[in-house]
């Protein structure tokens, strides 16, 4: 197979439609919603559902581009592969992949620190650094064991995540049934809040809650019948997540005023407590830990598959494309990304890095949306999803609008990350010559892509 590493087999196709749906849903829901409701309430008041809806619509625009490109070119590597094919300047796909990879590893490091913080302290008191190390090693071992095992764990953790959010909505419904709460708060903006600017600013925070769907592009080689399965799983999971966010945000506003939500570090726990429904406090800590663990697992799966895909495409050293015999998992990529995440946990600054992740992902999304239009000139032999042409154009504009909402400090940190990527690229060229070999993978690799059959060897 043209695009497989020379020293071993490729990735196994173990991912079915339901597993992919739960993978994306678990990654999108993640841990963010447990904290972001309060921050969003501080931006707009009780109308928390409005920025949630705006963010959902913006996410769906870029998701349409991913649906087209993933089903057209089902390769591990995601946005880096798309940029590789669309832009013939070698540094562009390298930097796109580097941005995606960096965002994923930084997110995993932040989640590891969050896991070993106050939520874990409810059950056991350990130093945050030690807890983060043990946590990331456990995630790596599960990742290396196999994609089926990892996704089965995701099924359980996603179910628990959703259960926690449903519990919030049900508890507030019980509160309303008993004559408590204030429905009117859900349609009132905060004092001195400009509705348009307030919703736009809060949509950036809400948008962070929806990122995660892009990681599924790196699982394309492991999905059965990807052309049929992927669009359904992608759009279905985003719509379900959006509905959950709107319900939870509205329920929070009904239960507590915006200033109470804004000042809380655990807003959903405070919401459930305010309803009077007898739910133990430790239960929400457990649900939060599960949400954090699930987000970290899915993020590290993405990071390892992206590293593997970039190695296969010649963007990273070939050793990173080695696959564990029998398990079919990219073990070298798993080791390297885990070590990078471990190093980042020692640097601290979780809150500061979060906005930098958004910046890096918006750069990736712009590249992917432009790549859709550029690659329309290429035809493949299998059927694939095709986005309505205005959608990627609107998606690019939406990313540019969101970028205007970021502060100068975030741009400075993002610039440092990009500078590091350029430096690594220059070192790779000096040591090994041209690190990118443009390969016409569609001549062999795309054959049978829509059915899951392996390509012919050439």
LUMMI-806675 format. One line per 2 residues: for each residue x, z, y of C-alpha. Coordinates in Angstrom, 3 decimals. Last residue first. Layout:
# residues N
X/Z/Y; ...;
//
This chain:
# residues 458
2.066/-7.177/-0.073; 0.195/-4.456/-1.945;
-3.588/-4.797/-1.945; -5.528/-2.129/-0.150;
-7.050/0.836/-1.899; -10.804/0.987/-2.265;
-12.675/3.414/0.047; -15.484/0.962/0.628;
-15.057/0.248/4.320; -11.303/0.105/4.076;
-11.354/-2.550/1.342; -8.800/-4.680/3.138;
-7.796/-2.834/6.257; -4.350/-1.906/4.937;
-3.298/-5.418/3.947; -3.292/-7.823/6.878;
-4.876/-5.101/9.009; -1.616/-3.206/8.873;
0.127/-5.618/11.196; 3.026/-3.298/11.701;
4.673/-2.485/14.989; 7.855/-0.612/14.187;
8.314/2.344/16.500; 11.385/4.545/16.516;
13.676/1.882/18.051; 17.207/3.096/17.442;
17.847/6.149/15.314; 19.781/8.646/17.364;
19.376/7.187/20.847; 15.791/6.106/20.272;
14.772/9.477/18.826; 16.431/11.282/21.747;
14.440/9.167/24.217; 11.185/9.987/22.428;
12.024/13.671/22.407; 12.652/13.530/26.164;
9.403/11.648/26.778; 7.489/14.282/24.835;
9.160/17.108/26.741; 8.203/15.411/30.004;
4.605/15.125/28.763; 4.496/18.870/28.096;
5.999/19.623/31.516; 3.435/17.383/33.190;
0.648/19.249/31.427; 1.978/22.500/32.850;
2.066/21.028/36.366; -1.396/19.517/36.003;
-2.753/22.914/34.990; -1.154/24.511/38.026;
-2.769/21.911/40.283; -6.278/22.899/39.184;
-8.543/20.827/36.941; -11.915/19.557/38.214;
-10.576/16.105/39.072; -9.738/15.618/35.387;
-13.439/15.957/34.555; -14.269/12.988/36.788;
-11.522/10.902/35.174; -12.840/11.753/31.715;
-16.360/10.714/32.758; -15.076/7.405/34.130;
-13.312/6.648/30.857; -16.481/7.488/28.906;
-18.591/5.257/31.151; -16.339/2.328/30.272;
-16.399/3.327/26.592; -20.231/3.308/26.689;
-20.732/0.047/28.641; -19.755/-2.004/25.533;
-22.358/-0.577/23.133; -20.279/0.932/20.324;
-19.633/-0.978/17.106; -19.612/0.768/13.721;
-17.789/-1.060/10.949; -18.239/-3.826/8.390;
-15.124/-5.006/6.552; -12.826/-7.989/7.058;
-11.367/-6.943/10.397; -11.469/-8.735/13.735;
-9.165/-8.121/16.670; -10.180/-9.086/20.222;
-12.343/-5.946/20.466; -9.046/-4.055/20.258;
-8.592/-3.888/24.031; -12.098/-2.528/24.610;
-11.770/0.236/22.042; -8.221/1.001/23.197;
-9.518/1.898/26.679; -11.742/4.602/25.196;
-8.913/5.886/23.000; -6.395/6.103/25.857;
-8.880/7.914/28.098; -9.639/10.332/25.271;
-5.965/11.158/24.744; -5.499/11.919/28.434;
-8.634/14.100/28.289; -7.118/15.890/25.296;
-3.947/16.780/27.176; -5.881/18.135/30.158;
-8.184/20.216/27.952; -5.200/21.698/26.100;
-3.659/22.604/29.452; -6.826/24.549/30.218;
-6.263/26.689/27.125; -2.561/27.250/27.804;
-3.155/29.718/30.639; -5.598/31.788/28.587;
-3.188/32.063/25.653; -0.154/32.975/27.771;
2.020/34.393/24.989; 5.389/32.820/24.142;
5.726/34.374/20.677; 2.600/32.610/19.409;
4.269/29.318/20.337; 7.005/29.784/17.731;
4.442/30.352/14.977; 2.581/27.188/16.015;
5.788/25.155/15.777; 6.562/26.638/12.347;
3.052/25.754/11.186; 3.404/22.178/12.461;
6.689/21.762/10.538; 5.453/23.243/7.263;
2.191/21.273/7.251; 4.004/18.016/8.069;
6.356/18.624/5.147; 3.417/19.321/2.826;
1.286/16.266/3.556; -1.381/16.994/0.889;
-2.018/14.935/-2.262; -2.149/18.008/-4.485;
-0.583/16.462/-7.574; 2.626/15.524/-5.806;
2.896/17.000/-2.279; 3.013/14.126/0.198;
5.991/13.100/2.318; 5.161/11.510/5.668;
7.158/14.021/7.714; 10.315/12.748/5.990;
9.755/9.356/7.635; 10.765/10.670/11.063;
7.967/10.290/13.660; 6.421/7.191/15.268;
7.098/4.957/12.258; 3.416/4.449/11.436;
3.715/6.606/8.322; 5.343/9.350/10.386;
2.521/9.165/12.937; -0.019/9.519/10.159;
1.732/12.541/8.649; 1.957/14.282/12.021;
-1.721/13.547/12.622; -2.613/14.844/9.171;
-0.657/18.069/9.792; -2.200/18.596/13.225;
-5.734/17.898/12.012; -5.508/20.333/9.113;
-3.997/22.810/11.573; -7.011/22.444/13.863;
-9.451/22.832/10.978; -7.821/26.051/9.804;
-7.488/27.460/13.328; -11.134/26.808/14.159;
-12.247/28.381/10.883; -10.147/31.475/11.481;
-11.523/31.916/14.995; -15.125/31.559/13.817;
-14.533/33.958/10.924; -12.991/36.490/13.281;
-15.989/36.160/15.623; -18.372/36.722/12.720;
-16.468/39.859/11.734; -16.533/41.196/15.284;
-20.238/40.443/15.356; -20.773/42.520/12.229;
-18.643/45.377/13.559; -21.183/45.943/16.330;
-23.938/46.659/13.805; -27.225/44.780/14.464;
-30.262/46.986/15.173; -32.281/44.692/17.497;
-32.406/46.405/20.899; -32.197/43.070/22.688;
-29.419/44.346/24.956; -27.072/44.864/21.984;
-27.562/41.240/20.921; -26.735/40.033/24.426;
-23.732/42.351/24.716; -22.318/40.926/21.475;
-22.932/37.449/22.856; -21.091/38.270/26.057;
-17.890/39.658/24.501; -15.438/39.809/27.411;
-18.323/40.700/29.738; -18.219/40.355/33.534;
-19.813/36.921/33.567; -22.668/37.910/31.261;
-23.575/40.905/33.391; -23.399/38.818/36.558;
-25.611/36.133/35.024; -28.494/38.479/34.220;
-29.039/39.430/30.558; -31.548/38.598/27.800;
-33.052/35.381/29.152; -29.659/34.062/30.235;
-28.192/34.730/26.783; -31.128/33.017/25.075;
-30.662/29.928/27.241; -26.973/29.725/26.391;
-27.649/30.262/22.678; -30.372/27.607/22.565;
-28.361/25.058/24.563; -25.228/25.701/22.493;
-27.093/25.395/19.190; -28.699/22.112/20.245;
-25.318/20.745/21.301; -23.748/21.769/17.983;
-26.524/19.998/16.074; -26.154/16.889/18.239;
-22.373/16.884/17.830; -22.652/17.306/14.050;
-25.103/14.441/13.688; -23.069/12.099/15.884;
-19.895/12.565/13.856; -21.425/12.850/10.367;
-23.549/9.744/10.793; -20.718/7.759/12.366;
-18.276/8.741/9.553; -20.368/8.106/6.447;
-21.108/4.382/6.546; -17.733/2.984/7.586;
-15.888/5.840/5.823; -17.110/5.069/2.328;
-15.229/8.109/0.982; -13.224/9.979/3.579;
-9.553/10.896/2.912; -7.988/8.077/4.935;
-10.223/8.944/7.905; -9.195/12.617/8.118;
-7.194/12.149/11.326; -10.272/10.865/13.110;
-11.948/14.215/12.364; -9.737/15.876/14.962;
-11.665/14.090/17.708; -14.752/16.239/17.051;
-12.798/19.302/18.150; -13.724/19.223/21.780;
-17.321/20.305/22.290; -16.684/23.813/23.612;
-14.054/22.467/26.017; -16.806/20.304/27.470;
-18.707/23.491/28.347; -15.835/24.596/30.559;
-15.691/21.177/32.224; -19.498/21.173/32.449;
-19.264/24.380/34.500; -17.621/22.478/37.337;
-20.164/19.666/37.138; -23.102/22.082/36.960;
-21.887/23.997/39.998; -21.113/20.867/41.989;
-24.613/19.488/41.458; -26.539/22.764/41.771;
-24.559/24.086/44.782; -24.300/27.792/44.020;
-24.684/30.182/46.978; -26.729/32.579/44.812;
-26.847/31.702/41.143; -29.102/28.980/39.808;
-32.492/29.888/38.372; -34.124/28.140/35.398;
-32.982/30.467/32.596; -33.592/33.525/34.788;
-37.343/32.823/34.686; -37.487/33.680/30.995;
-36.783/37.336/31.753; -36.159/39.680/28.838;
-38.452/42.257/27.268; -42.128/42.145/26.280;
-41.654/42.911/22.591; -41.976/39.259/21.628;
-39.311/38.442/24.190; -36.871/40.848/22.536;
-37.700/39.425/19.104; -36.886/35.955/20.472;
-33.646/37.377/21.894; -32.681/38.661/18.431;
-33.582/35.319/16.841; -31.371/33.367/19.269;
-28.387/35.678/18.797; -28.802/35.699/15.012;
-28.830/31.904/15.020; -25.400/32.010/16.671;
-24.042/34.380/14.045; -25.571/32.370/11.204;
-23.961/29.201/12.569; -20.527/30.808/12.382;
-21.228/32.196/8.894; -22.262/28.765/7.611;
-19.175/27.259/9.225; -16.989/29.803/7.424;
-18.488/29.000/4.014; -18.273/25.228/4.445;
-14.790/25.529/5.955; -13.543/27.282/2.806;
-14.835/24.312/0.841; -13.057/22.065/3.327;
-9.716/23.730/2.715; -10.142/23.717/-1.062;
-11.054/20.023/-1.072; -8.191/19.196/1.302;
-5.657/20.764/-1.009; -3.351/23.713/-1.585;
-1.254/22.793/1.433; -4.025/23.662/3.910;
-4.734/26.958/2.138; -1.041/27.830/2.266;
-0.799/26.821/5.923; -3.801/28.980/6.911;
-2.255/31.974/5.144; 1.036/31.370/6.981;
-0.868/31.140/10.277; -2.637/34.486/9.719;
0.468/36.348/8.561; 2.312/35.197/11.679;
-0.587/35.979/14.018; -0.970/39.487/12.611;
2.713/40.177/13.093; 2.632/38.936/16.691;
-0.543/40.919/17.484; 0.902/44.217/16.180;
-1.509/45.649/13.581; -4.543/47.942/13.836;
-7.083/47.227/11.106; -10.879/46.746/11.124;
-11.934/46.870/14.780; -8.378/45.858/15.684;
-9.093/42.417/14.191; -11.541/41.653/17.023;
-9.232/43.114/19.659; -6.245/40.908/18.885;
-4.917/39.319/15.689; -7.535/36.559/15.637;
-7.049/35.799/19.325; -3.305/35.431/18.763;
-3.921/33.025/15.888; -6.515/31.153/17.948;
-4.004/30.658/20.751; -1.407/29.386/18.301;
-3.937/27.011/16.739; -4.874/25.677/20.157;
-1.207/25.128/21.026; -0.725/23.227/17.755;
-3.736/21.018/18.385; -2.941/20.258/22.021;
0.640/19.438/21.088; -0.463/17.047/18.351;
-2.924/15.253/20.571; -0.449/14.973/23.431;
2.318/13.837/21.051; 0.052/11.233/19.503;
-0.782/9.818/22.904; 2.885/10.070/23.917;
4.067/8.084/20.897; 1.262/5.573/21.229;
2.380/4.885/24.825; 6.174/4.975/24.322;
6.177/1.818/22.211; 4.562/-0.470/24.817;
2.425/-2.873/22.792; -0.835/-1.103/23.549;
-3.881/-1.586/21.317; -2.472/-1.136/17.816;
-0.285/1.867/18.501; -2.924/3.328/20.826;
-5.417/3.316/17.944; -2.841/4.798/15.566;
-2.002/7.565/18.029; -5.711/8.286/18.553;
-6.259/9.032/14.879; -3.116/9.511/12.801;
-4.588/9.183/9.341; -5.970/5.648/9.071;
-9.508/4.251/8.903; -9.085/1.298/11.297;
-12.542/-0.184/12.012; -14.489/2.876/10.942;
-12.191/5.142/12.949; -12.162/2.770/15.921;
-15.916/2.397/16.254; -16.840/6.030/15.662;
-14.039/7.194/17.968; -15.402/5.036/20.781;
-18.911/6.434/20.249; -17.473/9.969/20.292;
-16.138/9.287/23.792; -19.647/8.785/25.135;
-21.092/11.561/22.933; -18.722/14.087/24.551;
-19.998/13.205/28.019; -23.615/13.629/26.876;
-22.823/16.979/25.276; -20.999/18.183/28.386;
-24.012/17.351/30.542; -26.319/19.187/28.122;
-24.136/22.289/28.111; -23.791/22.087/31.893;
-27.604/22.330/32.140; -28.152/24.986/29.418;
-26.380/27.686/31.403; -29.047/27.668/34.115;
-28.863/31.453/34.555; -26.141/31.440/37.183;
-24.108/28.278/37.641; -20.402/29.195/37.562;
-20.577/32.819/36.404; -23.036/31.805/33.701;
-20.429/29.329/32.454; -17.861/32.134/32.118;
-20.338/34.308/30.211; -21.301/31.559/27.794;
-17.637/30.761/27.226; -16.797/33.770/25.038;
-18.580/33.359/21.693; -19.017/29.651/22.410;
-15.272/29.099/22.209; -14.684/30.333/18.652;
-15.323/27.126/16.759; -18.593/25.244/17.186;
-16.809/21.892/17.412; -14.450/22.511/14.481;
-17.183/23.867/12.221; -19.508/20.981/13.075;
-16.756/18.418/12.475; -15.816/19.831/9.068;
-19.463/20.472/8.184; -20.332/16.811/8.732;
-17.197/15.702/6.869; -18.106/17.876/3.875;
-21.674/16.537/3.902; -20.444/12.908/3.997;
-17.855/13.275/1.246; -14.145/14.025/1.641;
-11.961/13.805/-1.490; -10.262/10.469/-0.904;
-6.665/11.369/-1.816; -3.815/10.895/0.662;
-1.103/8.435/-0.265; 1.344/8.525/-3.129;
5.082/9.116/-2.825; 8.503/8.083/-1.599;
7.729/4.893/0.299; 5.240/6.466/2.594;
1.943/4.627/2.748; 1.105/1.971/5.317;
1.608/-1.126/3.220; 0.000/0.000/0.000;
//
